[in-house]
């Protein structure tokens, strides 16, 4: 069952990006030895996530702009909920289709 940080990430990204596809994976267990896992996450096991999103909102944006957008959307999660790290794969529908053909 997803925890509060996982749920907040999903809800905010769905609400703002209206993605055709959204995958949010909690990778925190892979980083259990990190100091932030206990201190920043308060031991809640929700500090490191991988996000894959396909959204037309990314049209015309450079990757850095997409990353900044997502990081800005999740400011509260970083500052108040213990989120420490995100791995982001952010694509337009056209980019995702092109990658599938390869």
C-alpha positions in Angstrom: 0.0 0.0 0.0 1.5 3.4 -1.0 2.5 5.7 1.8 1.7 9.4 2.1 4.7 10.7 0.1 4.0 8.2 -2.7 0.4 9.2 -2.8 1.2 12.9 -2.7 3.6 12.5 -5.7 1.0 10.6 -7.7 -1.8 13.0 -6.9 0.2 16.2 -7.7 1.7 14.9 -10.9 -1.7 13.5 -12.1 -3.4 16.8 -11.3 -0.8 19.1 -12.9 0.6 17.0 -15.8 -2.5 15.1 -16.9 -0.2 12.3 -18.0 -1.0 9.6 -20.5 1.2 7.4 -18.3 2.5 7.8 -14.8 4.6 5.3 -12.9 5.8 6.2 -9.4 8.2 3.6 -7.8 9.4 3.8 -4.2 13.1 2.9 -4.3 13.8 3.9 -0.7 14.6 0.3 0.4 17.6 0.4 -2.0 19.0 3.4 0.0 18.2 2.1 3.5 21.9 2.7 4.5 21.7 6.4 3.6 21.6 8.8 6.5 18.7 10.7 4.9 16.6 7.5 5.0 16.3 7.9 8.8 16.9 11.6 9.4 15.1 13.3 6.6 12.4 10.6 6.0 11.8 10.2 9.7 12.1 6.5 9.1 9.0 6.4 7.0 10.6 4.5 4.2 9.7 7.2 1.6 12.8 9.1 0.7 13.8 7.9 -2.8 11.5 7.6 -5.8 11.7 6.9 -9.5 9.1 8.6 -11.7 8.3 7.9 -15.4 5.7 10.2 -16.9 4.4 10.7 -20.4 2.6 14.0 -20.8 1.8 16.5 -23.6 2.6 19.2 -21.0 6.3 18.5 -21.8 5.9 19.5 -25.4 8.4 22.2 -26.3 10.3 21.8 -23.0 13.9 20.8 -22.6 14.6 17.9 -20.2 16.0 20.4 -17.6 12.8 22.4 -17.8 10.7 19.2 -17.3 12.8 18.3 -14.3 12.5 21.7 -12.8 8.8 21.6 -13.3 8.4 18.3 -11.5 10.8 19.4 -8.7 8.8 22.6 -8.3 5.5 20.7 -8.1 7.0 18.5 -5.3 8.5 21.3 -3.2 6.4 20.5 -0.2 7.3 16.8 -0.4 11.0 17.7 -0.5 10.8 20.3 2.3 8.2 18.8 4.7 7.6 15.2 3.9 11.1 13.7 3.8 11.5 13.3 0.0 15.2 13.2 -0.6 15.8 12.0 -4.2 13.9 11.6 -7.5 15.0 9.7 -10.6 12.9 11.2 -13.5 12.1 9.9 -16.9 9.9 12.5 -18.5 8.6 12.2 -22.1 6.1 13.6 -24.6 3.8 11.2 -26.2 5.8 11.5 -29.5 9.1 10.7 -27.7 7.6 7.7 -26.0 6.2 6.4 -29.3 9.6 6.9 -31.0 11.3 5.0 -28.2 8.9 2.1 -28.5 9.7 1.7 -32.2 13.4 1.4 -31.5 
